[in-house]
Amino acid sequence: MQRRFKVILEKNDSNGYTVTIPALPGCVTQGKNKDEALERIQEAIQGYLETLEIEGLPVPDSDIDVAEVEVVYGA
């Protein structure tokens, strides 16, 4: 079964990337660069979903919606 999830890539203190998935709480990984981080999160998602299935828990059908907001601050 194929699923799509939105992921959040954040630059971390070691100039790598931390990746989280809001639709899958606790599913987090990191990588030295974006490509490595995205590769690792695919593995993490697969393991997460397999664990849900083994535990008899529901696999999320939907994902969150993401938007960017621009603000002006300061003088």
Residue pairs with C-beta under 8 A, 6 or more apart in sequence:
3 45
3 49
3 59
4 63
5 21
5 23
5 24
5 45
5 63
6 21
6 22
6 23
6 63
6 64
6 66
7 19
7 20
7 21
7 38
7 41
8 19
8 20
8 21
8 22
9 17
9 18
9 19
9 34
9 37
9 38
10 17
10 18
10 19
10 20
11 17
12 18
12 30
16 30
16 31
16 32
16 33
16 36
16 37
17 30
17 31
17 33
17 34
17 36
17 37
18 28
18 29
18 30
18 37
19 28
19 29
19 30
19 31
19 37
19 38
19 40
19 41
19 44
20 27
20 28
21 27
21 28
21 41
21 45
22 63
22 64
23 60
23 62
23 63
23 64
24 45
24 48
24 49
24 60
26 48
27 41
27 44
27 45
27 48
28 44
29 37
29 40
29 41
29 43
29 44
30 37
30 40
31 37
31 38
31 39
31 40
49 59
52 58
52 59
53 59
